[in-house]
């Protein structure tokens, strides 16, 4: 049996303003270690909401969530923050880099927060990640001086600094041209195949989804297909 990186069981979520509306309906989902999964569906189907639940950033739901065999449901906010910092790297559609900081410092921040390595070790690891994504020559530039594609690669390097088991992306190529979308896809594929990291992305890009290992289709807050 293949190892499970993430397991969600019976996830239900509601919005309550002004009336109660079901947003996620009995979502049960397993994602294997080293698998590259794309979640697709029309706008408003609940896919981004699901991703935020899976990432532990949204705790207002029914059901259970396990990350690498550890139950995340019911944990304190501090415990969840540690799970995220250690086990999950998140890539947003917008890079959310700190514009006044260098690229190197942006990548270092999550590792400095984790406090597992010395400053020098964190700096060396950050350079290593930037090199992996071909932007090490931009390390000492301010983040706002880079192109959009370079900024997103720096953001992915930041998401990887703590060697997370799972990388989640909410439309990670939504603001990129086709060339940079291809670069990001190839990077994700390499992380899954060569390093055994699990990739879970929400995307509207049909080609991006089709090239991933598995497509999970959502509609009206439900999973309609778990893919192959």
N, C-alpha and C positions, 0 to 999 in steps of 0.2 A: 504493500500500500504506500502510495506516495505521501510524503510529509505535507501537512497542511500549514500554510503560512497564516491564513486568515479564515475564520469560520463565523458566519453570521447566521443566527437561528431565530426565526419568527419575529423579524424586525417590523414593528409598526410605529408610525410617527404621524402626529396630527398637528395642524396649524389651528389656532383658536381665535383668530381675529378677522372679523367679528364673530363668526360662528365656527364650530368645530368641523374641520375638513380633513379627511384622511389623505396623507401625502405619500406614505410608504405603507404597503399592504402585505403583511406576512412574507417578508423577504427572507429567504433561506439561501445561503450562498457559501461555497467553499472555493478558495483559491490556493493552488499548490505552490510550494516553494519553487522559485525559478520560473514561474509562469508569467507571461506577458498578456494581460487581459485588457480589452477595451470595452467600456460600457457605453452603449449607444441608445438613442431614442430622441423623439421630438422634444423641443423646448417645453419645459413644464412637466415632463414625465416623471421627474423625481430623481434623475440620475446624479445631479450634483448634490442634492440633499442626502442621498444614500452615501456618496463618497465622504461627506463630512461626518456622517455617523460612523462609517468604517474607520475613519482617521482618528476617532475619539474626540474630535473638536466639538461635536454636537452630542450631548448626553441625554437629551430629552426625547427618549424613545422607549418602546416596549420591546422585549426580546433580549437575546444575549449575544455578546460579541467576544470572540477569543482571538488574541494576537499571539502567534507563535506558542500556542498551547496555554497561554495565560489569560484568564477571564478579565476583560477590561470593564465589563458592565458592573456598576456599583462601586467602582473605585473612587477615591477622593480626587479632587481636581489636581492636587499636587502629584498624586500617583499617576494620573493620566498624563500630566505634563512630562513626567519622567519616561513613561512608555513611549510617548511621541518622540521625545528627544533621542531616545536610545534605539527605537525600532522602526520609526516611520520618517521618511523624508517626503515633504510635500512640495509640489511644484504647481504654482498658480498660473492662470492665463496671463496675468500681469506679473512681472518679475518681482516687484516689491523689494528691490534693493534700496539700501539707504544711499541717496544720491551724493551726500557729502563725504561718504566713506570710500576708501579704495576698494577695488574688487577683492583684493586679498582679505581685507578686514571684514567685508561682507560675508565671505565664505567662512571665516574663522568664528563668527559670532555664536553659532549653535554649539560648537565644540568648547568654546570658552565657557558658555553657560552650563554645559554638562559637567565640566570640571574634572574630567577623567585624565587629561594629559596636561603637561606643562605648556606654557605659552609658546616656547620654542618648538615643541612637538606639534602643537596645533598649527603653527605657522608652516612647518614643513609639510604637514598633511594637506593644508590648504593649497600650497604650491603644487603638490602632487595631483590634486583634483583638477586644478586649473589646467595643468599640463594634459591631463586625460582628455579634456574638452577643447584643447587647442587654443586656449586663451591665456596661457601663462605669461605671454608678452604684454598682457594688459593688466597684470597683477597690481601695479602701483598707480594705475590711472583711477580717477574718480569714476564711480559707476555711471554717472550721468554723461560721461564722455564717450561711451561705447554705443555701437549700433544696437538695434533691437535684438537681432539674432545673437550677438555677443552677450548682451545682458541676460538673455534667457539661458544661455549656456553657463554663465556665472551662477545664475539662480539654481540650476540643476546641480552644479558643483557644491553649492551651499547645502542643498538637500542631502548630499551624499557624505558630508564631512564626518558624520558620526557612524559611517558604515551601516546604515539602516537595513534591516532585512526586507522591508517593504518600501517601495517608492510609489507615491500616489500623485496623480496629475489631474488637475481640473482644467480641461482645455489647454494643455501645456503648449500647443502649437497654434492656438487660436489667433494670435497676433503676428504670426510669422509667414514669410513668403514660402514658396514651394521648396526652394533650396534649403533654407534653414529648417523647415519642417522635416525634410529628409535627413538632415544632420541630427536633429533631435531624435527622430525615430531610430536611426542607426545606433545612437548612443544608448537608448533604452534597450534595444535588442542585444547589444553587447553586454550590458549590465546583467540582463537575464541569462543569456547563454554562457557567458564566460565567467561571471562572478556569482551566479545563482541567486541574484536578487529578484524579488517579486515586483512586478510592475502592474499597477492598476490605474488605468486612465479613463477619464470621461472625455469623449470627443464627438464632434460633429463631422469630422473629416473621414469620409467613407474609405478612402484609400489607406489612411493611417490605420483605421480599425481592421481593414481586410488583411493587412500585412502582419497584424499581431497574432499571437497563438490562439486566442479565443475571443469571440464576440458575445457579450451578454446584452441582449436586447430588452429594453424597458418600455412600457407604455402604461399610462394611467396609474403610476405608483407601484406597478407589479413587474416582475421578471417574466417576460413572455418566452424567452429562449435562453438557455444556459450555454449555447454553442456546443462545439465539438468537445 
